[in-house]
């Protein structure tokens, strides 16, 4: 039985109808039970207070390796990967992550399998089986994961910061692990990694260091009974928390300027200070106050000044890399080419702003405003998925007292200027660490970080030198933000006269369509607005595509100093380029939404190119974004080639980059009015907005763009409604496109194996979805766990503008894409047998799992609106899609599914249409070159020229 039911009043949002109970089991396992009668999913997360800081010397990555190994099997459920199979077949997912001081294991599943899923999960912490056979396979998986991140600048710079710290401190360690640390080096020293793994588990994993969250639709008493039954056998060795010296940086590691060479194009400054961890003062949240001000983007802010000078494109500030005994405060600045030449002035301006904060004193009105924003955000937070919720809470349980498990540090309530001033004083020249990243340092460095191979150099930078930079920094008008007019104060809920369950076409004119759905589910003071501008002159060439991208970026940039206040207050906005024009999105509190919407509309209508901002956006945001495409993961490159092959109106990034170099502000100034000269608006308004207000909003937009003596827009002609259409592959044909990876330093190769099946149809949709659901876990087990082809192994369905297909994505350093392609075919032959031999009960179980997934309720207004918006913009619009597909599933037989597979997916099927996109990394260039001269197999087409191929194929009809 439970040792105690803790009578703790857990602070929860006032809109939260869930019930909570804290219990402590006899083995000292602390548990939070959550009962939610409305949930469609059960979930659990167990957080162990053991992380990578606990790795033994010489076995770096052991905690992470244990995280991988634990989910294989247990004494009670000894079949390897049976846990993953069970969770997947019951509509769920599972994962884990290793942090510095904790490891988090979690899953979700349909509610009808709650008890067995929980039991399977619990057995990993009672009697796991970590077999010798699985050990080497999972070491390879850890190594594959590490290789995937070797060229990630974020990982590389994070490890460099750790490298430049006290060698005896656990922060210094390489926590991810690889084949070298988990196999090669231990073997050389006569160390048995598996025995060390078992010892680590026995020594470190103790129930008193664990926190469990269980989420279900059952009553609290029922959940408690299950938890007591399933988890009380976890061993309690009464271990103490891992202890370490408080600070990882001594004087040797402070007052340093590090120049480092990144992988991607661009320049970045990371200014870092070791600080007192805010966990100690989580009610006062001094770092939240400081990052609110240093992060601010309104007029007079540091970000505003740096952008105005043309020296920076982005600025981020906040606490990071925090642990129980230490933490760091970061200011990260993305520099322009001009900013790269003004590093000293930029550092000086940062310290000037810190001096401003010190001289201004801690302002209670700013703290009160921030506290009000946080409190509103807490009480009206959108409901998130149970799996994300339990992970967040179980992590909080390791840090905060029980009454604050839900809120954590997100609700600063105690105003303590001394605490804030203490952290502010720690942001000093005496303790600063400056990391300066630029490709311009290539060949100018003299040191190499050992784990990721980052080239760097280091020098001391004295406080007097930084003071000189501060004194010589430009005399800009830095000042504190003004009071935020966007903070909502009206949270009243508007009751719609009609209980509309699905969106309705509320209004239609020659200029626009307005779809509308009032909130009848969530009772939240929020709204969701989408305005899609369908402009035929946008995407008819790489040049217009590039110009439309620039326009959207410049509009966002121009709005920022004003609309940033809305973002801070919980009213989010976006202007983004689309395949047929651009979209305006607003999501958040409805109270002042219209003010922001009208401001955005006026900015678009009166758009003028600011030459200074044009050059920055073009050079630093657009061009570098295109240039850095070659540093994407190979599977992402393969996906881009896939889109170019399969989509009729998609332009290559290289062509856009080429034209972008030639564009100037005059080109954009000419393009903007042409783009808007013909348009049609697709609109969706949902949430806490009455229908009269929704109509009024759209009428106002029409007045701005389409009315008056000299209207900006004219309505579209019917012939101008152009749509991206999908290439129709030939029946019985295999198409193959091969390409060398764009980054010559990347070892990873990738394959996309796509099987095109059908045009949108409820019955065919559910057949394909069921094949994907049944095949997902089987493919993961065979291709990743057994054959060890690659860390990224994915099987799922794909929907391209209403054309559905089955998609494999595999990324690998060990095998070339041609070999992987053959293994996918081999898997499909094996899967054919699995389908035909499947017992009727297993088939019905998979059908029911898919039905439960489709009947899962939307968690928030935003999630619901995105679902309906997808239907609207795709031209279907089948708002009852899920219900219709459920009815189709209920009538589906196993033989019908087998027939569907045999006709469309089976190897050698006469109707099968396959496209393989292969990207070869530097480990497989010999295979890339040899495949060019290989004889083409029957019914196979080697695609050499994407655009010739695209022009030669028929297209599917558009839905719009």
N, C-alpha and C positions, 0 to 999 in steps of 0.2 A: 504494500500500500504506500501511498504518498506519505512522506514524513510530515508535510504540512501543506495546507491550502493557505497561501499568503493573502491576508486581508489588506491588500495594497490598492489604493485608488489610482489606477493607471490613467494618466492624462490622455484623453482621446479627442478627436475633432467633434464639434457639437453636431455635425451632420452624420456622424458615424453610428450606424445602428447595430454594428457587430458587438458581440459579448466577448469579454476577455477574462481569463483566470490565470493566476500564477500559482504553480505548484513546484515543490521540490521532492524528488523521489528519494527513496531510502539510500540510493547510491550517490546522493548529492547532486544529481543532474537537475539543473534548473530548467523549467519548462514554462512556456507561455501557450495557453490554449486559446484558440480563436474560433468562435462559432458564428457562422454566417449562413443563415437559412436560404439566402438568395444566390449562393455561389453555385457555379456549374463545375468547379474544379476543387479538388482537395490538394493540399500542398504541405510540404514539411521542409525545414531547413535545420541542420545541426551544425553549429559552429564550434569548432575545437580551438581552444586557446593555445595552439601550437602552430607556428608558421616557419618560414624560411630562416628566421633568426636562430632557430633551434638546430639547423643543419650542422652535423659534425664536421670538424675541419677535415678536408680531404674528401668529403662526400657532398659537395655543393649540389643542391637540387634534390636532396633526399626527401624533404617534406613534400615537395611538388611531385616527386616520383610516387610517394605513398598515396597522394591524392589520386593519381592515375590508377594505381594498383587496387585500391580498396573496393572499387565497383565491379571487379571481375566476377567474384563468386564468394559464397559462404558455405559453412558446413551444412546448414539447413537447406540451402539452395545451391548445390555444387555445380550445376551446369553453367559453363562459362557464358557470360553475356546474357543469361536468362533474365536477369533483372532489367536490363535495357530492353530486351524483347517484350517483357511483361508491361513495362511502362509505356512503350511505344504503341503496343497493341491496344492499350486502354487510353489512347488519346493524349498521352502525356509527354513530358520531356524531363531530362535529368542532366545535371552538370555539377561542377565543383570549381573552386579556385583557391589558390594558395597566396596568402598575403604575408607580410613580414611577421606578424604576431598571431595570426589565426588562419585556419583553413575552413572553408565553408562548403558543405555538401547539401544538395537540394534536389527536389523533384516536384512535379505536379502530375495529376492524372484525373480522369473522370471520377466523379464521386462514387460511382457504383463499385469501384474496386479499392476503396479507401483502406479497408482493414488489411488486405493482403499486401498492397503496395507499401503500407507502413511497416509491416512485418519484414518484408524483403529489405527495406531500407535499414531497419534497425539491426539486422543480422550482420551488416558490415562492421558494426561497432561492437559486436559481441564475439563472433567467431568468423572472421574473414578467412578466405582461402587465397593466399598469395602464392600461387604455384611457381615452381622453378621454370616451367615452360612459358608462363606468361611474362616472367621477369624480363627476359631479353627482348621480347616483342615490345613491351611497354617502355623499356629504355630507348628503343628505336623511335617510339612515338614521341617521347619527350625530346629526343634529339631532333626529330622532324619539326616539332613545334618550335624549337629554338632556331633552327635554320630558317624557318618562315619569317622570323623577326630579326635576322641578322642585319638586314638592310633597312630596318626601321629607325629613323632618326630619333624618335622619342625614346625607344629602348636604348639606343646607343648613348644618348646624352644622359639618360638616367643612370646608366651603369658607370659612365665617366664621373659623374658627381659622387657616386658611391666609392669609386676607385680612389678619389682624392679625399679620403677620410681616414680615420684611425684604423690601421690594419687589424688591430685586435678587437675592434667593435663589430658586432654582427651586421651593422648597416653596410659595412665594406664588402660583404659577401656577394657572390654571384648566385642568386636564388633560383634561377630557372632550371639549371642543370642541363647537361648534354651527355653524349656518349663518352666523352673524355672523362668527365667528372664522376660518372656513374658506372663506368665499365673499364676503360683503358687504364686510368691511374690506379683505381683500387686493385685491379688484377696485378699490376706491376708491384704493388706493395703486399700482395698476398691477402688482400681483403676480399671477403665474399659479400658482394653488395646485397644479395637477398637476405643473408643472415643479419646484416646490419639493418636492413629494412624491418625485419621482424622484431629485432631488438628495439629499434626506434619506436615502433608501434607499441610494444609492451611497456617501454619506459616512459613514453610521453603521453599516450592517449589514455586519459583517465576521466571518468565521468564527472569529477568535481571541476574539471576544466572545460566542460561542455555546456552549451546552451541550446535548447531545442525549441522550435516554434512549430506548432501543428495547427493547420487551418482546415476546417471542414464545415459541412452543412449540418452535422450532427449537433446535439446538445452538448454543453460543456461537460456534463456528467458522463455522457457516452464517450466523448473524446478522452476524458481523463482516465476512464476505465481501460481504454485501448492503450493509451500511453504507458500506464502503469504495467500492463501486461507485456507490452512489447519491449520496453526500454530499461526496465529495472535490472536486467541481467548485465548491462554494460558494467565492466569492471571499474571499481573506484580504488585507485592506488593512492588516493589522497596526495597527489602531486602538487608541488608549489609551482606558481607561475615562473616562467623563465625570466631570470634577472640579468640585467646588463648595465654597464656603466652609462650614465645619463646622456652624455653628449658625444657624438661621433666625430666632432671636429675640434681639434686643438688649434693653437695659434699658428701652427704650421699650415693649416688648411684654410685660414682666414686671410683677408686682405690679399686675395689672389685674383689675377686676371688670366683666364684660360682661353686660348684661341683653339678652336676645334674645327675640323673639316667634316661637314655633313655629307650625306648621300645626295639629297635633293638640292636643286637650285634654290638660292635665296640666302638671306642673312637673318640672324636672330640673336637677340640678347636675352640671357637669363640671369637676372640679378637675384641672388639668394642669400638669406640670412638664417642662421639657426636661431630659434626662438623658444620661449617657454610654451609647451604644448597647450593649446586652448582647451583641451579636455579638462584641464585643471580648473578652468573658469568658464565652463560651457554655458552657464546661465547668463554670464555677462557677454560672452562671445566677442572678445575684443578684436579678433581677426575678421569677423564678419563686418564690424564697423569699419575697419581699415580697408578691407578689400572693396567694400561698397564705395568708398571715396576714391581709392586709387584706381579702381576699375571704371569709374564713371566716365561716360562719353559725351556728356552735355557740354555746352559752351563753358570755357574756362577750365576744363579738366585737363589732366596731363595728356590723355588720349587725344582730345580735341586739338591741343596745341601741337602735338607731334604730327598729326595728320595735316593740320593747316600748314606746317612747315614743309610738308612733303617728305618727312623722314620715317614715317611708320604707317603700316596698314592695319595692324591689330595690336591690342594690349590686353594682357590678362594678369590679374593679381589675386593672390589668395594663399591660404595655408595648404601645404601638400607634404607628402612623404611623412605624415605625422605618425608618431608612435606614442606609447604610454609615457615614455621618459624624455622624448625630444620631439622637435618638429622643425619645419622650415617654412619661411614665408618667401614666396616667389613673386617676382614681377617679370613677365615674359613679353618681349616686344618684337614683333615681326618688322624688320627694317626694310626700307626701300633701298635701291642702289645709292640714292643720295644720302639716306640715313646711315648707310655703311661708312660713309666718309665723315660722319659727324657723331661717332660713338661717344666721344668725351662730352660733347654738349648734351647728348641725350641722357647720359648718366647724371650730368650736372642738373638737368631739368627735373629728373626723378628726385634727387636729393633736395632740390628747391621746393618741390611739392611736399616732401616729407617735412621740411622746415616750416612750410605754411601750416601744415596740420599741427605741428608742435606749438607754433606761435598763436594759432587760432584757439587753442584749447579744445577739449572734448566738448562738442556741442550737444546739449540734451535734446534739442529739437530734431537733430539728425538721427540720434539714437531712437527717439520716440517714433519718428517717421518710419525708420527701418523696422522697429519692433511691430508697428501696426501692419506693415506690409507682410512680415513673416507670420504674424498671427492670422491675418486673413488667408494667407496661403495655406496655413496648417488646417484651419477650420473648413476651408472650401476646396481642399485638395481633391483632384480627380481620383476616383478609385482606380488602383492599378491592379495588375494581375496578381492572383494569390502567390505565385512563385516569386515574383519580384518583391512582394510585401514581406513574405517570411524571411527572405534573404536579408533584407534591410533590417528587420527587427532583430534577427538572431545576431547580426553583427553589432547592433546597438547594445544588446544584452551583455556583451563582453566589456562594455565601456561604461555604461550609465546605470544609475540606480533604477530599480523596477518601475517607479512611478513615471520615469521619463523614457522607457523603452520605445515607445511609439514616436516620440517627438525628437529624441536625441538632442542635438545642439541646434536644431532649426528654429528655435523660438527664444531669441534673446529677450530677457524680461527684467534683468537686474541692471540698472544703470550704475556703473562703477567707473568713473573717469580715471581713477588711479590705475586700475587694471589695464585699461586701454592705453593710457600713457606709458605704462611699463613696456608693453609690446612695441609701441611706437618708438620708444627709446632704444629698443633692441635693433631697430632698422638703422644701424649706424655704419659709418665708414670703417669703424674698427673691426666689425665682424662680417663684412660683406664678402661674398664669393661671386665673381662675375664670370659668366661663361658666354663667350662670343663666338658664334658659329657663322662660317662663311666659306664658300668654295674658293674665295680669293686667297685663303690661307694654304691651299694645296701646294705642297713642296716647300713650305716655310715652317714646318713643325719639326720637332726633334724627339717626340715621344709617341708611344702607341699603347692604348688601353688593351689589356690582354684578352678580354672575353669577346669583344665585338670588333676589335681592330681599328678603333677610332684614332685617327692621327690628331695629336694636340701638342701644344706648348704651354708653358706656364711661367708667369712672372709675378712678383710681388707688386702690389699697388697700395701705397701708403695712404692713411687718412688725409695727410696734407695735400697729396696729389688729387684726391677726390674733391677736397675743399677748393682747390684751384679750378677744377672742372666746373664746380658749382658756381663759383664766382664769375667765371667767364661765360656761363650759359646765357642764351638769349633772354632778354628782359621781356618775356611774354606775360600777359595778364592772367596768370594762374589764380583761380579763386574757387571757393567751395560751391557746390551746386545750389540752385535756388529750390524753394519748396516745390514738391512734386504735385502738380495739379491733376495728375491722372490717378491718384490713389482713390479707389472707389469708396463711397460711403452709403450708397443705396444698394442693399442686398435683398430687396423685396422680390418675391417670386410672383410672376404674372401667370394667372390661371387662364389657359386658353379656353375659349367658349366651346370649341369642339375638340374632343379627344382624338386627334389625328394620329394614327399609328404609323403611317408611311408618308413620305414626302408627297406634296401635291403641287401641280403646276398652277401657281397662284396668279401668274400674270404673263402675258405674251404680247410682244409688239414686233414691229419690223426691226427693232434695235436689240431686243433682248428677250430672254426667257428667265423667269424667276421661279425656282423651285423652293418650297418652304416646308419646314417641319418644326412646329413648336415643341418645347421640351415637355413631354408628358411622362418622363421616366425618372430623370435624375434630380429634379427639383433643386437646381443649382443656379446662382445668379450669373450665368455665363452664356456666351453666344458664340456661334461659329459662322463665319462669312467667307464665301468664295466668290470671286468675280473673275471669270476667265474671258480674256479679250482674244477673240478669234480674228487674227489679222493675216490675210492671205499673202502679204508681202514679206513675212518674217523668214520663212525657212525654204526659200526657193534657190538658195545658193550658200556655199560656205561663207561668203562675205556677209549676207544678210543675217545668217546665223550668228556670226561673230558680233555684228553690230547690235543685234537684239540682246545678246549676252551683256555687252558693254552697257547698253541702256538700262537693263535691270539692275546691274551693279551700281551704276551712277545714281539711279533713283534711290536705292537703299542707302548709299553713301550720303546723299543730299538730305535725306530725312533724318539721319541718325542723331544729330545733336538735339533735335526736338523730340523725336519719337522714342529715344532711348528711355526717357522718363516713363513712357507707357510700358515698355518692356519690364522695367524694374517693378512697376506696380502690378504686373500680372496680366497685361494686355499685349499679346504678342502679334507681330505682323511680319509679312514677307511679301516681296515682289520677286517673282522668279520667271525666267524665260521658259517657255514650253515649246513643243514641236510645232504648234500652230499660232503662237503669239506669246502672251505672258499672262500670269495669274497674280491676283492680289488675294492674300489670305489674312484674316484677322481671327484670333482665337483668344478668349479670355473673358474678363468681367464685362458685362454688357453696359454698365452704368455710363461709361464715357467712351464707348466704342465708336459711336457715330462721329464724335469730334475727330478721332484719329482717322476714320474712314474718309471723311470729307477733306482732311488735310492731305491724305495720300492721293485722292482723286485730283485735287487742285495741283499738286506737284506734277502729276503725270500730264495733266492738261497744259500746264505752263512750263513744261520742261525746257530748260536751257542748259547748254553744255558749258561747264566751267573748265576752261583750258587747264588750269593747274591740277584739278582733280582728275580730268580725263587722262593726262599723262601718267599719273600715279596708278589709276585703276588699270589702264591698258598695260603698262609695263610690269607692275608689281603683282597685280591680282590675276589678270587674264593671261598674259604671256607666260608667267611662271607656272600658272595652273596647267597650261598646255604642255610646257616644257617638262614638267614633273610627271606627266602621264607615263613616261617610260620607266619611272621608278615604282609604278604600281605593282602589286603582286601579279605574277604571271596569269593566275586564274582570272583576275580582273581585266588583263589585256585580252585574254581569250574571249571574255564576255563582250568586250568592245568589238572585236572582230565578228563575233556572232551577230551582234546588232547590225553591223554594216552589211552583212550578208543577207540577213533575213528581213530587214526593214527598208522599205522603198525610199523613204526620205530621211536618211541619216547621213550626216556629213563627217568625214574623217577629221580627227583632231589635228592631223598634220596640215591639212588644207586650210583649216581655220587659223592655225598658227601662222601659216604663210601669208594669208591675206591680212591678218591682224597687224603684222609688222608695217604694212603699207597704209593703214587707216589713220586718219587724224580727226581732230574735233569737228572740222568742217564736214567730213563724211557723215559723222553721227548727227550733226545738226540738220543735214539734208534728209537723212534717213528717218528720223523720228516722226516728222509730220507725214511722210509717205506711208510709214508703217501704220499710223493711226487713221489714214485717210479713208480706209474701208474697214469696218469692224462689226462683229456681232458678239454680244455678251451673254455667256451662260452663267447664271447666278444661282447660288444656293445660300439660304439664310436659315439658320436653325438655332434653337435654344430659347432663352428667356427674352424673346422679342415678339411682340404682338404683330399680327399680320398686316395691320395698317402701317406700322412702323417699317416693316420689311418693304412694303410697296413704296413707301415714301423714300426710302434709301435709294432704291433703284430708279425711281423717277428723278431724283436729284442727279444721279450719275448720268442718266440720259440727257437731262437739261445741260449738264456741263459739256458733254461730248457731241451730242447730236442736234441740239437746238440752237436757236439764236440766228442772227443775220449772217454769220460766217462760221458755220459749225466745223468743229475739228474733224468729225467722222461722218461718213456716209454709211448707210446700211450695206451689207454685203449683197451682191448679186448671187442667185442660186449657183451659178457656175463657179463661184469663187470659194465654195466650201471644199477645201482641199484636206485630205487626210493621209496620214502615214499608213500605208498598207503593207501587208506581209507577203513575202515571196512564197509561192506554192512549190514545194519540193515534189519531185516525180515519184510516183508509186514504184516500189521495188528497187529504189535507187539509194546508193550511199554517196554522199558528197563529203569531200575532205579538203580542209584548208590548213596548211602548215606554215608556220612562221617562226623565225628565230626570235627569242626573247629580246626585248628592247634594251634591257640592262645587262651588259656583258659580264657584270660582277655577280649576277644572280644565279645560284645553283639550281633553283627550282624550275621545274617544267610543269605544264598544266594541260589538262584535257577537258574540253566540253563535248559531251556526247549527247546529242539532242535527237529525239524521235518526235517528229511532227505528226499529230494525230487527227485533230478535228476542229471545225468551227464551233463556236459556242453553242452548246445544246445541253439541257439539264441532264438527260439520261447519259449521254457520252461523258459529260463532266464528271459525274459521280463514279463511273467506271474507272476513268483515269485516276481520279483522286484515291480510289480504293487500291488500285495497283501501287500507287506511290506510297500509301500508308503501310501496306503489307511489305513492300520492298525496301522501305527506308532502313529499318533496323537490320534486315538481312544483308543489304549492301554494305552497311557500316561494318557489320561483323566480318563479312567475308573479305572485303577489299581493304579495310583498314586494320582490323584486329588480327585476322589470320594472315593475309598476304602482305600486310604492312606496306601498302603502296604509297600512302601519304597521310599526313596529319589532317589535311582538308579532304574529306570524303563526303560527298553529298548526293543524295537522290531525292528529287522532288518534281513537282509539276511546274510548268511554265505557261504563262498566259501573255501572249504578245498581241495586243489590240484585238482580243477575242479569239485568237487562234491558239489552241491548247496543245501541249506536248509534254513529254517526259524528259527530264534533264539530269544527267550525271555531271558533277564537277569534281575533279580529283587533281590535287597538286602534289608533286613528288620530287624528291632529290634522288631517289634510288632507282627509278625506272623511267624510260622515255615515254612520251605520249603514245607512240605507236603500240608499244607493249601494253600500256594501260588500256588502250582501246580494245585490244584483243581480250584482256581480262574482263572488261565490261561485257563483251559478247559472251564470254564463258559464264559470267554470273547470270546473264539472262537465260542461258540454257539451263542452269541449275534452278533458277527461279521458276522456269516453266514447269519443272517437276514439282516444285514446292506448291504451286497453285493447284496442280491436278491432284496432288496427294493430300491436300489440306482437308482435315476433318470438317464436317458440317458445323460443329460447335465453334471451331476456330474461325471459320468464315463468318458466322453470325456475330461472333464477338468483335471481329474487325468492322463489320457493318455497323454494329451498335456504337462502337467507338467513334466512327466517323459521324454518325447521326448526333451523338452527344457533342462532338466538336462544333457541328453546325448549329446546334441549338444553344450554344453557349451565348449568354447575354453579353451585350456590349457593356464595357466597364464604365464608359464615360461618354459625355456628349461629343467630345472630339473623336473618339474611336467610332461611335455610331455615324457621325457625319462623314468621316473619311470613307466608310463603307458605302454610304449612299452617294457621295460625290463621285466615287469610282464608277458607279453605275451610270450616273448622269453624263460624265465626260466621255465615257466609252461609247455612249450612244445606245446602250441596250434598252432603256433603263429598267431593269428587272429588280424592283425593290424587295420583292418577296422571294428572291433567288434561293435563300437558304431553306425556306419552308418547302419550295418546289423541289429542291434537290433532296431533301429529306424524304418526301413522298416517293421520289424515284428510287431512292435507296431501299425503302421498305419493300419495293416490288422486285428488287434485283435478285437474281438467283446466281448460285456459284457457277453454273454452266454458262450463263450469259457473260460472266466476268472472264471465264476461260476463253470463250469464243472471241471476246473483245481483244484479249491479249494475243491470241493466236493470229488474229487478222491484222493487228496494227503494230505489235511490239516484238513478238517472237522472232528470233533470229531466222532469216530466210522467208519471212512472211511476204506474200506478193504485194500487199498494200503498204508495207513498211517504208517510211521515208526518214532517212537518217542524215544528220549533218555532224561531222566531227571537226572540231577546231582544236588544233594542236600548237602549243607554244613550247619551244625547246629552250631550256636553260643551258648554261655553259657546261654542265656535266654531260649533256647529250647532243653536242653539236655533230659528233661523228654519225649518230643515228639520223640527225636532221639531213645531213648531206647525202647519206646513203639512200634514204627513202626517195630522194628525187629521181634516182635512176632505176628504182624498182619497177617491175611490170605492174601495170594497173589491173586490179582484180575485176572480174566481170561485174557489171552493174554498178561500177564505181566511177565517179567523176572527180578528178583532181581539180580543185578550184585554184587557178593561178591569178586571175584578175577578178577581184570581187565585183567590180562595177560592170564589167562585161557579163559576168554571170548573172548579176541582178537584173540587167536589162533583158537578158535572154529568157527569163522565167515569167510565167503568168503570175498574177497577183490574186490574193483572196479579196472578195468584196468587202468594202468598209461597212461598219455598222452605222456610221453617221452620214 
